[in-house]
Amino acid sequence: MSNQSGVSKSDCHGLPAVHLLSPDGASGVVTLHGAQVVSWIPAGGEERLYLSERSHFEADAAIRGGIPVIFPQFAAEGPLPRHGFARTAEWTLQQSSSGADFAGAVLRFTDTARTRSIWPHAFAVELTVAVGADRLDVELEVENRGGDDLRFTAALHTYLRVQEGETVRVDGLRGLHYRDQVAGGREDQESAEVLTIDREIDRIYFDAPPTLLLREPGRSLSIHGEGFPDVVVWNPWDEKCAQLADMPALGFRRMLCIEHAVIGHPVRLKPGAAWWGRQSLQAF
């Protein structure tokens, strides 16, 4: 892997990957398997994405951590495999670019005989990733290349690395309607001015504001979404974490998933139409 700024081929636990390095020192790593961002280090900073050391880095397996691409189905909200098939598909590097203050890459995935056997649609999906200074920008674009309407849900399932789970504070959720998966799908409204994490949480917040703030002692992270109307907050906590073979026992203390998504109202695309959603992280 080159130490010079720009975009270069890399390796992530045996999987082909792309390394992004901006002139200011910000870096990122994206695997071709799943087009998954598995590392993001802001310029002069530290790793801000969580990646489990017990994750399976192999074909047909989902990588536990980073930013899995959820498409064309979120979780079990339909008949397809959980979280769809994009996160375990092999993507291709379509384009790379770099400038005075960024480095970026575009990865692409199109329908195959395997995807059409369970989801009979023609499509093209592109993931654009760019790093620079204190920002990480990830954009997902879906094009309907078939003759029928396309209906899907999607998310950028972001595992954020935190210093200690019980010290994090999440601003921007008060008053939102949410579905509580831990409570069996019960509907509720967020009453907390600031969300704290001290137990298992798995909530889908609908019609969320575009920007949330994750605060920790000594540092913060802005999480901004466009095109994604919903937000998911997830931490398995101790008991559920212990049941996950690809997570260390105390992994729940070092991660929190906050992801922009489209779930409540699935996207419907006419033939030839395209949709996009973007998530931007900014550290400060």
N, C-alpha and C positions, 0 to 999 in steps of 0.2 A: 504494500500500500504506500502510495506517495505521501511525503510530508508536505508537498507544495499545495497551495490553495487550489480549489477547483473540485472536480468530480473524478473519482477513480474507482476501479473495481476493487472489491474487498472480499473478506470472508468473515462470516459470523457463525462460529461454532460448526464449521463445515458446510454452511450454506452460502451460495453466491450472494454477494451483497454489493451495495453501492455506498461509497464513503463520500460525504459532502464536507468540504472545509472552506469556509469563507476567509477572505484575507484578514479579517479581524480576529480569527481564531475560533469562531463558532463552528460547531461540527454536528454532523448527524450521520446515522447509519440506517440504511433501508435494505431489507432482504428482498430478493426477487421472489422468494417463497412468501406469498400473501401480500406482497408490497407493504411490508410491515416496518414502520419506523421503530427501531429497537434501541436507539440512543439519540439523545439530544443534549449537548453541552453548550450553553450560551458562552459567548466570548468572555474569557477570564473567570468563568463560573465552574459549576460542578454538575454532574449528571442529574437531570430533572425527570427522567423517565424510569419507571421501575421495570426490571426484567428479572424474572425468577431464575435462580441458578439451577433449579430443578426442571426447567422447561425442556420440552422435547423438540430438538432441532432436526426434524426429519420430514420426509415427504408424507403428505396426508395428515400430519399432526399440526394442531394449532400451537403457536408460540405463546407462552404465558407471559405477557408483559408488553411494554412498548405501546404501539397504537395499532391493534388489529382492525382491518377493514371489514365492517359488518355489512354484507350485501349478499343476496337480495331479501334477506329476512333477519329481523332482529329477534334474538333469543328463540323462544318457541312460539312466536306469534304467527304461526302458520304451519303448513305441512312439510316444509323443507328441513334439512338438518339444522340443528341449533346454530344460530348466527350465520346461516347461509354457507356458501362455498368459496367466497372470494378469499377468505383468510388462509385457506389451505391450497389455493391454486398457484400455479407457476405463472408469474407475470414476466413481461419483457421490458427492458429499458429502451424507451422510445427516443428520449432526448435528454441532454444534459446541458447546463449553461452555468456561467459564473460571471460576476462583475466585480466592481470595486467594493461592494458591501454585501454580497450574497453568493451562495452556491445552491444550485437546484437541479432536480431531475424529474422526469415524467415517466411513469411506468404504466403499462397498458395490459389489459386482459380482455379477451373476447370469448364468446360462447364456443363451446366444444361439444363433441358428441356426448361426452360425459355430463355436462351441465344440461344439455337439451333433453337428456333421458329423464331428468327429474324436474326440470323447469323449461318447458318447450318454447323458448324465446331466443331471438337473435339480438345481441347487445354488444356494446363496447364500453368498457369502464377504464377511466384514466385516473391515476393518482399523481398529483403534482406536489412535490415536497421542496421547501426552500428554507435555508437557515441563514442567519446573518445577525450580528450583534447579539441582542437579547431576545430574538424572536425565532419561532418555529411556525411556519405556515404550511398547512396540509389541506389540499382541495381534492374533493372527490367529484368526478363528472361521469354521468351515465347517459349513454345514447341508445335510443330504441332503433335498432337496425332491421326490425321485422315488420310484418304487415298488420299486426294486432297491437292493441293497447298493452302497455307494460305497467304493471303494478308492483311496487316493492317498498320495503322499509330498509333503513340503513343507519349506520352510526360509525363514528371514529372512536373506538373503544379505548380511550386514553388511560393508561396506568401511570399515574403521577407518583414520582418518588417523593416521600415525605420524611421528615426527620423523626417524627413520632406521631402516630395516628391520633392520640388523644389530645395533642396540642394544636391540631389544625382547626381553622375557622373558615367557613364558606359563607360569603356574603352574596345576596342577590336572589334568594329563593323565597323570602317571606311572602305569604299570600298566594303562592302558586298552588294550583290543584295538582295532586300527584296520586299515583297508584303505588301502593306499598306491597311489593312482592313478598317480603318477609311475613306480612300479615295475610297472605293468601290472596293478594290482589285487591285488598280493601282500598276504597277511594277516600282521600282526605285532603285537607288544606294545610299548607305549611304555616305554622304559627310562630316559629322561632325567628327572631331578628337575625341571629347568626347561627348557622348549623354547626354543631359539634359532633364528633364521632366517638362514641364510647360503647358501641355494641354493633351487631350486624345491621347493615343498612343496604337496601336494594330498592331504590325508588325511581320511578319515571315521572319527572316533572314536565307538565304539558304547557305549551305556549310560554316558554321561559324568555326572560330578557336576553338580549344578545351577549351581554358581558357578565361574567361572574368573577369573583375574586377569592382566591385561596390564600389565606394568611397563615404564616408560621412565625415563630420567634426569629426575628432577624431577616426575614425575607418574605416575598409575596409573589404571586403568579396571577396574571390576568388571563382569563380563558374566554375568548371571543368567538362567537359563531355567526355565520351567515348562511341562509338557506336551510338551516336545521332549526326547526321550531321547538324541539324538545331537548331536555337534558336528563341524563341518567347519572345517579350517584350510587356507587357500590363499594362496599368493603365487606368481605366475608366474616371478619372477626375471628375469634379463636376456634370455635367449634367447627364452623364450616371450612375454615382454612385447613384444619387438620384432616379434613376429608378429601382435600384436593391433592392428588399424588404429585402434581407438578408445582406445588408450592411448599416452601419450608414452613415449619411449624409457626414461626414468629413473623412470617412474611407479611401478615396483615398489618403489622405495626409500621411497616415501611412503605405502604402504598395506599392510594385512594384513587378510584376510578371516577373521573368527572368527564363526561363525554357529551358532545352535541350529537343529536340524532333526529331522525324523522320516523315517528312511531305511531302517534295518535291518529294522524291522517296520512295514510300511505300515499306515496307519490304515484301519480297516474300520468304516463307519457304516451302521447299519440305517436304513430309511426313517423320516424324521422326527427322527432323532437329530442331535446336533451335537457337534463337537469344537473345542477351542481350545488354542492354544499361545502363550506370552508370552515376550518377551525384554526385559530391563531393563538399561540401561547406566547406571552411576553413576561420575562422574569425581571423582577426588580426588588 
